[in-house]
């Protein structure tokens, strides 16, 4: 699913958040100061509250230290109030979202990320998708690493045929009409974002750790889901009545390399029926946790 927009557009789309990202890649002292390393003070929590069409505030005015401690409790209560499905799902133990790695896990992950070995060594194989995970691919989970995109080239303009084969029943084992939510990673030149098509609620959502709104992406996805359902299920839908859902409380990145990790965690939280309530300070932990989950071929 991660190549959809790159293939549908055939070229990179423009976005205001991406310009901010490029500026941060020029090696400014601010980026260095905000880097999360084990021996540095954790990042301050930064959350953007906005509606579609609102301006996005600059990433300044970090949260005071005295306000950091209760942040997760407040975010949890906010999530429970906003989404009654949490109670229906019986999801109660939020601590599992931030469970520390065991000493054994830490040793295995550190050996994997920093140990010797050939870059082409296959560490693990995901048989259902015939995907080989090599040491080189996993090393992108090191601090400051950019998540691997492995994008393929598309052609100019909207082109449903270029992605049509990706969602056949033979390949997936199910149809998109059976999905409640469809998560689509978006790669915009040097920046990862996420789009969500909620089939149950008939909504579109765009999550960008730099605060972009992504209206162009959502317009393409509206056209895509119409073509997809018509092609695979002979169902015609009118997405004009679908709602663009605002991300009321979205954690933002503070550097130029964690966008991919933010995107993955947006998926993780939303797949559990939760609004994201993490922050920049968790990125080092999430990188190691992701490496562990890949090794185990199981998302905790």
C-alpha positions in Angstrom: 0.0 0.0 0.0 3.0 2.3 0.6 3.5 3.1 -3.1 0.0 4.2 -4.0 0.3 7.9 -4.1 3.7 7.8 -5.8 2.3 5.5 -8.5 -1.1 7.3 -8.8 0.5 10.7 -9.2 3.6 9.4 -11.0 5.5 12.3 -9.4 6.0 14.0 -6.1 3.2 16.3 -5.0 3.7 19.7 -3.4 3.0 20.4 0.2 3.7 23.2 2.6 5.0 20.9 5.3 7.6 19.5 3.0 9.2 22.9 2.6 9.7 23.0 6.4 11.1 19.5 6.3 13.7 20.5 3.6 14.8 23.5 5.7 15.4 21.1 8.6 17.7 19.0 6.5 20.2 21.8 5.9 22.0 21.0 9.2 20.7 23.8 11.3 21.8 23.9 15.0 18.1 23.5 15.9 17.9 20.1 14.4 21.0 19.0 16.2 19.8 20.3 19.5 16.5 18.5 19.2 18.0 15.1 18.3 16.9 12.4 20.7 19.8 10.4 21.9 20.1 8.2 25.0 22.3 10.6 26.8 20.3 13.8 26.0 17.4 15.3 27.7 14.1 13.9 26.2 12.1 16.0 23.7 9.3 18.2 25.0 5.9 17.1 24.0 4.4 18.9 21.0 0.9 18.4 19.9 -0.9 20.3 17.2 -4.7 20.9 17.5 -6.2 22.1 14.3 -9.2 21.7 12.0 -9.1 21.5 8.2 -8.2 24.9 6.9 -6.6 26.2 10.0 -3.1 27.5 9.9 -0.4 25.3 11.5 1.5 26.8 14.4 5.3 26.8 14.3 7.2 24.2 16.3 8.2 26.4 19.1 7.3 27.0 22.7 8.1 23.6 24.0 6.0 22.2 26.8 7.4 23.0 30.2 9.0 20.1 32.1 6.4 20.2 34.8 3.7 19.6 32.3 5.3 16.5 30.8 4.5 14.0 33.5 0.7 14.0 33.3 0.6 14.3 29.5 -0.1 10.6 28.8 -2.9 10.4 31.4 -4.5 13.5 30.0 -4.2 12.2 26.4 -5.7 8.9 27.4 -8.7 10.5 29.1 -9.2 12.8 26.0 -9.1 9.7 23.7 -11.6 7.8 25.8 -14.0 10.8 25.8 -13.7 11.3 22.1 -14.0 7.6 21.0 -16.5 5.5 22.8 -15.4 2.5 20.8 -12.5 2.1 23.1 -14.9 0.9 25.8 -16.7 -1.4 23.4 -13.4 -3.0 22.2 -12.3 -3.7 25.8 -8.9 -2.2 25.1 -7.9 -1.2 28.6 -4.2 -1.8 29.1 -2.6 1.2 27.4 0.8 0.3 29.1 1.4 -2.3 26.4 1.9 0.6 23.9 5.0 1.7 25.8 6.2 -1.7 27.3 10.0 -1.4 27.8 12.2 -3.9 26.0 13.7 -6.7 28.1 17.4 -6.9 28.6 17.5 -9.8 26.1 15.5 -7.8 23.5 17.9 -4.8 24.0 20.9 -7.0 23.4 19.4 -8.6 20.3 18.3 -5.3 18.8 21.7 -3.6 19.5 23.5 -6.5 17.9 21.3 -6.3 14.9 21.6 -2.6 14.4 25.3 -2.1 15.3 26.9 -5.5 15.0 29.1 -6.7 12.2 27.7 -8.7 9.3 27.1 -8.4 5.5 24.6 -5.7 4.6 22.8 -8.3 2.3 22.5 -10.9 5.0 18.8 -11.9 5.3 17.8 -11.5 8.9 14.2 -12.6 8.6 11.8 -13.7 5.8 8.1 -12.9 5.8 6.8 -15.9 3.8 3.2 -14.7 3.0 4.4 -11.6 1.2 7.7 -13.2 0.0 9.5 -10.2 1.7 13.2 -10.5 2.6 14.4 -8.3 5.4 18.1 -7.7 5.2 20.5 -6.3 7.7 20.9 -3.2 5.5 17.1 -2.5 5.6 16.9 -2.9 9.3 19.8 -0.5 9.9 17.6 2.3 8.8 16.1 2.0 12.3 19.3 3.3 13.9 19.0 6.8 15.4 18.6 9.5 12.6 18.0 6.8 10.0 15.5 7.4 7.3 13.0 4.6 6.9 13.5 2.7 3.7 10.9 3.5 1.0 12.0 1.4 -2.0 9.7 3.3 -4.2 9.1 2.3 -7.8 8.8 4.8 -10.6 5.4 5.9 -11.8 4.1 7.8 -14.8 2.7 11.3 -14.9 -0.9 11.9 -14.0 -3.5 9.8 -12.2 -3.2 6.1 -13.3 -5.3 3.5 -11.5 -4.0 0.7 -13.8 -0.5 1.1 -12.3 -1.7 0.0 -8.9 -4.7 -2.1 -9.9 -3.0 -5.5 -9.4 -1.8 -4.7 -5.9 -5.2 -5.4 -4.3 -6.4 -8.5 -6.1 -8.2 -11.1 -3.9 -5.5 -13.6 -4.8 -2.8 -11.3 -3.4 -4.5 -10.0 -0.3 -6.9 -12.9 0.6 -9.7 -10.3 1.1 -11.3 -7.4 -0.7 -11.1 -3.7 0.4 -14.9 -3.7 0.9 -14.2 -6.0 3.9 -11.9 -3.5 5.6 -12.9 -1.0 8.2 -9.9 1.2 7.7 -7.3 1.3 4.9 -3.9 2.7 5.8 -1.9 4.2 3.0 1.7 5.4 3.7 2.5 8.4 1.6 6.0 9.2 0.5 6.5 12.8 -0.6 10.0 13.2 -2.0 11.9 13.1 1.4 8.9 12.9 3.8 6.6 10.2 5.0 2.9 10.9 5.8 -0.2 8.8 6.3 -3.6 8.7 4.7 -6.6 6.7 6.1 -9.7 5.7 4.2 -12.3 4.8 6.8 -14.7 2.5 4.9 -17.0 2.2 7.9 -17.4 5.8 8.8 -17.0 7.1 5.2 -14.2 9.5 6.0 -10.8 10.4 4.8 -7.9 11.5 7.1 -4.4 12.8 6.5 -1.7 12.7 9.2 1.5 14.6 8.6 4.1 14.9 11.4 5.0 18.3 10.0 1.4 19.6 10.0 0.6 19.5 6.3 -3.1 19.1 5.3 -2.7 16.9 2.2 -5.9 17.9 0.3 -4.3 16.9 -3.0 -3.6 13.4 -1.7 -7.1 13.0 -0.3 -8.6 14.1 -3.7 -6.6 11.4 -5.4 -7.6 8.7 -2.8 -11.3 9.6 -3.3 -10.9 9.0 -7.0 -8.9 5.8 -6.3 -11.5 4.2 -3.9 -14.2 4.9 -6.4 -12.2 3.2 -9.2 -11.2 0.3 -6.9 -14.7 -0.6 -5.7 -16.0 -0.4 -9.3 -13.2 -2.5 -10.7 -13.0 -5.2 -8.0 -16.6 -5.4 -6.6 -18.7 -3.7 -9.3 -19.9 -1.2 -6.6 -20.4 2.5 -7.4 -20.0 5.0 -4.6 -20.2 8.7 -4.3 -17.4 10.0 -2.2 -18.7 13.6 -2.5 -20.6 13.0 0.7 -17.6 11.5 2.6 -16.1 13.7 5.3 -12.5 14.8 5.6 -11.8 14.1 9.3 -9.5 16.6 11.1 -6.7 15.3 13.3 -7.7 17.0 16.5 -4.6 16.1 18.5 -1.6 15.1 16.4 2.0 14.5 17.7 4.6 16.3 15.6 8.3 15.6 14.9 11.0 17.9 16.0 13.8 16.8 13.6 14.4 15.9 10.0 14.5 12.1 10.1 11.7 10.7 12.3 8.8 11.2 9.9 8.7 7.5 8.9 8.6 6.4 12.5 5.8 8.9 13.2 3.9 7.5 10.3 4.2 3.9 11.5 3.0 4.8 15.0 0.0 6.7 13.5 -0.9 3.4 11.9 -0.3 1.5 15.1 -2.5 3.7 17.3 -5.3 4.2 14.8 -5.4 0.4 14.1 -6.2 0.0 17.8 -9.0 2.6 17.6 -6.8 5.2 19.4 -5.9 8.7 18.7 -2.0 9.0 18.8 -0.8 10.1 22.2 3.0 9.8 22.0 5.6 12.4 21.3 9.1 13.0 19.9 10.7 11.6 23.1 9.4 8.1 22.3 11.0 7.8 18.9 14.2 6.1 20.1 12.1 3.5 21.9 9.8 3.0 19.0 12.8 2.4 16.6 14.1 -0.4 18.9 10.6 -1.8 19.4 10.0 -1.9 15.7 13.2 -3.7 15.1 12.2 -6.3 17.8 8.8 -6.7 16.2 10.3 -7.3 12.7 12.7 -9.9 14.2 9.7 -11.7 15.8 7.4 -11.1 12.8 4.8 -10.0 15.3 3.5 -6.6 16.2 3.0 -6.3 19.9 
